[in-house]
Amino acid sequence: MCSSIAGCGNPADEPSSQATLPPAADAIDGGLAAINRENLQAHLNFLADDARKGRMSGEPGYDQAAEYVAAQFEALGLEPGGRDGWFQPVPLLTRRIDIESAAVTVHGDLGDGNLEWKKDFVMGGDPVRDETSVRAEVVYAGFGVHAPELGYSDYDDIDVNGKIVAIFGGAPATFPHNQRAFYSSGRTKRDEMVERGAVGYISMRSRTDQKRYEWEVVTLNAGVTAGMSWINLSGKAADHHPELEGSAAISEMVAPDIFELTPISFEEALDAADSGKPMSTPLGIEVTLSQKSDHTEVTSPNVIGIIRGSDPELADEYVVYSAHLDHVGIGTPVNGDDIYNGFYDNAVGVSLLIEAARAFATMDKRPRRSILIVAVTGEERGLLGSDYFAHYPTVPSNSIVANINLDMPLLLYPLADVIAFGAQHSSMQAPIEKAVAAEGFALTPDPIPEEVLFIRSDQYSFVRQGIPSVFLVPGFTSTDPGIDGQALFRDHLAKHYHRPSDDLSRPFDWDSALRFARANVRIGQEIADAAARPTWNEGDFFGDKFGKR
């Protein structure tokens, strides 16, 4: 593949002595020109090296990566921004399921049947309890969505009190993109089912999910990788619903079996989900969900640095840059390799974060507002580090004016466009358009709304605290007309995402990386220098739901 992509290499290659910045760099601010291939390559080689063991939060490999980022911040002259120097310790409660105890038993008129681990189902362990078991009637509730503003509810015709709810992942494709993203969130679904009295839930895969990834992706590291929750100041696991006594995900191969006693078939349920029509019914069975879990308390730090603003009136306001430093660690071997390096996810994002810090620290004139650079932990376990920071920021919460997040930018080919998730929700749209145009990028609307990317990375932790946010990613259009960017994106998700092959051998377009890095810096520079802080657009869904400014 690299041979067909001009300027493509992999980060383990030695930098060429002929390597130059794109021509546009000659005429830009000195801080932006300081972003270069050699520094970027050094970060990538360290962070994605096998020695980091996949950078699992709470493990030595992650701590080594955190020390590296802190050392880079110090060398660049940033101010420490954590509670503990460069670090904000995040207390975590890990959970690891005892596979032998995991059981899904179906109770019907013809007797009991046990599902098979991985082949039929997986579980993730209980967030706080060492042992759980719940038996209850099962009701099918579509997507598990209640969206009254759209005249849609999967709960209108059923009572789920004291019952286990069987639901599809995602939300109706007929929803506007904003609502589809919000109602696809597992957190939103759990909140709704708990409010209605459910005691557990079973997740099923819609046709959209089946097209996006194989069941093998769901099961690959089940029982191997630990789940986590962050611990709040009261000593309790955050985002934990004790009312939910069990949960499981089941495969599309076994899901038809639980519909056998209902007036509708699993295929009819899939059809209804595809059409966006609510459909719900009791399934005429009871299910027991049982598991034992081991728990351990660990601490894993966010790494935080500050570039102080130049305007005395605005320097106490902050534009936050974030990127998650963690990946999934050691997992099930694939082709003999058990280290999930997380090169694109998210060594690339953190490397660009460090280079953004370099740009701001060396600018001819620093921005008016301060820049807060945060490498967060625990994203892969549920946006934990960013959620913790958003709840307990190391600066006054009302002083944070915007978030710019960097996560898994797939810089696989020469880029012609970028996608700015979140831009359309706030007054940041115009400065974002200006910033990306300065680097020669077109700005493209979301071409893959089914991936609901706006809620799947750390910017969503800030959005939930009312902070306008943007998540810039490479688009699917290449300057080389022979390259199909969307096909390469799909190939990465299918073959490399959360797999050991996401490593230093992956193709990487250096010129696009430098332009992409500068575009992100320009966005922050525009926001930090503006007279007014960003505001949510009037009537915006996320602004109305979460906005506090």
N, C-alpha and C positions, 0 to 999 in steps of 0.2 A: 504493500500500500504506500509506503513512504516514497518509493521511486516515482509515483505518479503525482506527488504533492510537492510543488516547488518550495524549497526552503525547509522541508520537513526533516527532522532528525529525532533522536531521542535524548533525554537529558543526561544520560550517562556518557554521551559522546564528549570528547574534549572540545572546548570552544575553538572555533577556527580563528586564526589570526586575522582572517579577512572579514570576520563577522562585523557588520556595521548596523547602526540603527536605521530605521526607515528614514527617508529623506526629510520627512516632516519634522523630525526631531531637531534639525539644525536651527529652526526658527522659533523654538518654544522656550519657555521658562527653564532656567537652569535646573530647578528641582525635578521637572518632568524629564529632562535630558539625563538625569542621574540614574534613571531606571535603565538597567542594561542586562544583557544576556548573561554575562559572567556571574554577577551576583545572583540572578534568578536561578541559574544552573546550580550554583553552590547550595542554595536552600533546598532545591528539589533533591539533589543527591543525598543530602543529610536526612531530610524528613522521610523520604520514601525508601531509604536503605533497609535491607533485611534486618540490620542491627536494631531498628526501632520496633521490630516484632509487631507491626501493624498498629502501633500507637493506641492501644486500648486504654480508655480512661481508667485511672487507678492502678495501672501497670507501669513497670520501670521504663518501658519504651516510650510511653506518653510523657513521663516525667523528664526523660532526656530531651524530648522534643520541646517541652515547655522551657527548660533551661536554655536551649538553643535560641528560642524566640526571645527570651528575656535578654540574653547576651547581645543579640542583634539590636534590640531596642536601646540597650545601654550604649553600645558602640555608636549608634546614630544620635545620641544626645537627648533621647526622650526623657521625660520625667516619669518616675514610677507612678502608676495609677491604681495599684491594688490596695487592699487593706493590709497586706503584708509585703511591702515593697512592690515588686513587679507582679505579685500574685494575689488573686482572690481565691482562697481555698473554697471549694464547693463540696460540702458533705453529701455523700452518696450512700444509698442502701442498695447493695447488689442482691439479686435473686437468681438462683440457678435451680432449675427443676430437677427432681429425682425422676429420671426417665422411667424407671421400673414402676413407679407409683402412678404415672400419668395414665388416666383411663377415661374413655368415653363409652358409656354403656347405654344402649338404646333399649327401652322397655316398651314392648308392644303386645298386641293381643296374642301373637304367636310365640311369645317368649322374649328372652333377653338376647342381645347381640353386642359383642365388644368390637369396637373399631381398632384398627392396627396403627401403632405409632409410625408416623412419617408417611406410610402408604395412604392412610385415610385421614389422619389428623395430626396436629401439633398443638402444644400449649407452651406458655412462656413463664410459668411460675407465678405465684401470688406475690404482689408487691411487699406485703408485710407478714403474712401468716405462714407458719411452718407447715400447716396441713389444712386442706379444705376439701369438702365434699358436699355437693348439693344435688338433690334430685327434685325435678320439677317438670311440669307440663311444658311443652315447647310450642311456641306460636311463631309463625312466619310474619315478618313485618317489613317486607320490601327492603329498602335501603336503611330503614331505621331513622328516617328523616321526618321532622315536623317543621314545615316552613310556611307559617300562616300568611306571611306577606306575599307568597306566591300561590296561595290557595291550594297548597299541597300538604298532605299528611299521610304517612304510612300507618298511623295509629288510630285513625278515626273509627275503624270498625272492629277493633280488638281491645281486649283487656289484658295487659301484660303484668298486672300486679301479682307478685309471687311466682312468676314464671320465667322461663329461659327464652330469650328472644333470638330467633335465627334471622340474620340480615345479610345483605350483600354489601361488599365494600363500595366506596364511592358514593355518588349522588346522581340523580337523573341528568342525562346529557342535554335535556331540554331546558335546564336551568340556565340563567345568565351565568357567565364565567365566575363572577364574584361569589354568588350564592353557591354555585357548584363546589367551589374550593372550600368555602366555610363549612358547608354541610357534609363534605367528604371527610372532615376531620374526625378521627376516632374519639378525641376528647369531646367534641360536640355531641356525637352519638351516645357516648356513655353518660354524659350529663342528662340527656333526654330520657334514656331508658331508666336511669335511676330515679328521676323525678316521677316516673310512671310506675315505680315499684318493682321493676325487674330484679331478679336475683342472679342472673347470669346471662351469657350470650354466646352464640355460635356464629362465626364469620364464614360466609360462603363467597365464592369467586364468581362475579358476573362475567358475561362474555367479554366485556371491555378488559377486565383483569386478566382473563385467559389469553387475550391477544397481546397484552403488555408483557407478560412473563409467565414462564412455566411453573407448575406446582413445585418442581425441583428447587426453584429459587427460594420459595417459602420455607422449604424443609432443610435446605443445605446445612445450616448451622443451628438448627433447632436442638436444644439441649446441650449445645456446645458453648455458645456465646451467652454470657450473663445478661439479664435485664437489669435495669437500674431505675431508681427514682432519686430526686434530690430531697434533702431533709430540710424542712423549714425551721424557723427560729423556735417553734414550739416542740421541735424534736420529732415531728411527724412527717411521713412520706408525702410529698406534694402530689396533687392530681391523683389521689387514691380514693376509690369509692369502696368502703367496706361493705356496702350493701350488695356488691357484685361478688358472689362467692365462688364463681368459676367462669372460665371462658375457654374456647377452643376455636381453631380454624380447621375447616374440613375441606377435602378436595372435591373437585367437580365430578370425580368418578363415584364417590360415595353419597354425595348430596341427593341424587334422585331417590335413594332408599328412604330418606326421612320424609319424603312427600307421598309415599305409597298409600297412606290411609286418608289422604285429603282429596277434596273435589278437584284440585288442580295438580298438574304435574310440575316437575322441576323445569321442564322445557317451557311450560306456560309461564312460570314465574320469571324465567330468563327473558321471555318475549315481553312481558309486562315491564321489566326493568329496562329493556332496550327502548321501549316506547315512551318511558317516563310516566307511566300510569300507576298510581298506587294500587297495590294488591296485597291483601293480608288475610291470614286464615290460621286457625288452630291446626296443628299437624297431627293431632290424634295420638301422640306418643308422649312418653316421658323420657327424659335423659338424665343420667347421673354424670356429673363432671367431677373428677377426683384428681388430686395431685398433692405431692409433698415438695417443699422448697427449702433450700438452704440460703441463709441470709448473712451478709457480711457488710459492715460499715467501712467505707474507704473515703479518702479525700483526694480530689483531683482538681488542680488549679486552672482558673482562667488566667491568662497572661495579659496585662494591661499597661499601656504606655500612653503618654500625653504629649502632644505638640501644642504648646501654649499659643493662644491667639494673640494677634498684634493690636487689637482694638480694646482699650480699657473698658469700653462700654459693653462689649460683646464677648470678651474673653472668658467669661464665666458661663457661656453657653457652649454646647458641644455637638459636633457632628460625629457620630460613632461609626467606625468601620469594624466589621466583624467577619470572622472566618473560623470554621471549626477545625481544631487541631487534631482531634481524635479520629480513629477509624475503628475497625471491628476486631483487630488483634489477630490472634492465632485461631484458625478454624479447621473445618473439615478439609483434608488434603484434596486438591484437584490436580491431577497429573503429577502427583508427588510433592506438590508445593502447598504448605499449610500456612504461609505468612500472607496475610491480606494487607499488602503494603499501602493501599489507598493513595496511589500516585495522583490521579485526577481528583480523587475524593479523600482528602482534600489538601494534599501536600501542595498542589498547584495554587489553590485559593489562599493558603497561608503564605506561600512564597510571594504571591502578588500583594498580600496584606503588608508584609515586611517592606516590599518595594514601594508601596504607597506611603508608608512611614518615612522611608528614605526621601521620597519626593517632597513631602511636606517639611521635613526637617532641614532640607537644603535649598528651599525655594529662595529666590531673590528677595521676596517679601512674603512673610507668612500670612495666612488667611486671617480675617478679622476674628472669627470665632475659633475656639480651640478644637483640636481633632483628638478624639479618643480612639485608640487602636486596641481592639480586643480579640485575642485568639481564645476561643471558647472550647470548653470540654463537653463531652457527653452528647453531642448532636446526634450521633448514630443511635443513641439509646432513647431519643425522644426530645431533642432540643434542650437538654438539661442545663448545660452551662449558660446558655443565653437566657433561658427562662429564669434561672437563679439570678443572673446579673440584672435582668429587667425588673425583677422583684426587689432586689437589694443592690441597686447601683452604687458604685463607689463615688459618684458625684450626685448632687441633688437631682431627683428624678425629673423635676420640671425644667431642668437645665439642658436636657437632651432634646435636640430639635429634630434630628433625623437619624436614620440608620441606613448604611450602605453595606450590603452583605455580599460576600464572595464565597461561592460554593460550587465545586465541580465544574468549572468552565472547561468544556471539551474543545480544546484548541488543537483540533486534529487536522486542520486544513486552512488555507488562506481565506480569511473571513471578509465577507462583504457587508454583513449585517449583524445586528445584535438585538436581543429581546430584553426589555426592561420591565420585569414583573413588579407591579406596584406603582409604576410611573403615573398611570391613568387615574390613580386614586387621590392625588394631592397636587398642590401647586408646584411640585418638583418636576412635572412633565416638561415644562419649557427649558429649565436649566439642563435637564437630562438630554433633550433633543440637541441643544447647543453643544454640549460636551461630546456626545458621540459623533456629531457631524464634524467636529474639529479633528477627529481622528479618521475621518473618511468612512464612517459606518452609516449605513441606513438603519432606521429604527423600525422593527417589524412587530406587528401584533402577535400575541400568543398563538403559535400554530398547533399546539398540543394541549388544549385545555383539559383533556382527559387525565393528564399527569398531575393536575392541580399543584403545580410547583410552588405557587405563592405561599402555600401553608406548610410546605415540606422542608423548609430550611429555617435558619435562625432569624431571618427577618420577621417571621411570624411571631416570635416572642416579643419583639418590640411593637409590632402592630397591635397585639393584644393589650399592650400598656398605653395605647393611644398615640404611638409615635409613627409619623409617616416614614415609610421605608421603601427601598428599592433593591432589587436583586437582578443584577445584570448578568446575562448569559450569552454565549455565542449563538447567532442565528444559524439557519440551515443553508444560507446562500453563500457560495464561495465565489471568489474572483476568478476561479478556474471553472468554466462552464461544464467541464467534464466530471466534476465532483458533485455527488448527491449527498449534501450534508445531513439530511434527515435519515438517509439510509445508514450513514456512519454513526449517527446518534443511536438509532435503534440497534445497530450491531453492538455498540458499546454496552447498552443496557442488557442485551441478551447474553453477551459472552464475557464481559469484563466487570460490570458493576457489582461491587461487593463480592469479588472473586480475587484469588491470588494473582491473576493475570493483569490486574490494574496496577502495574508496576513500572519501573524505569524503562522498560522496553517499549512502552507505548509511543506511537507517533506523536510529535509535538511541533507545532508551527511557531517558530520563534518570533518572526515579525508580527504575526497576529497577537501573540502573547504580549509583546511590548506595547502595541497599540491598544490592546484591551486594558492593560494595566494603566496606561495614561488616561484612557477614557474614564475609568473609575475615579482616578485622582481629580480629573477635571470636574466631575459631578460634585464631589465633595468641596472643591474649591469654589464652585459657583454658589453652592448652598451656604458655605461658611462666610462668603463675602457679601451675601445679599443683605439688604437693609432689614427685611422682615424674615422671621422664621417660617418654615413651610407650614401650610395649613391643609387640612382635608378639604376636598372639593365638596361643595354644597350638595347634600343628598347622597353622598357616596355611601355605599353599603358598609364598608369597613369603618369609615369615619363615624357614621351614625351608631354602629355597634360598639366601637371601642374608643372613639376619639375623645380626648380630654383637653384639647388645645384649641 
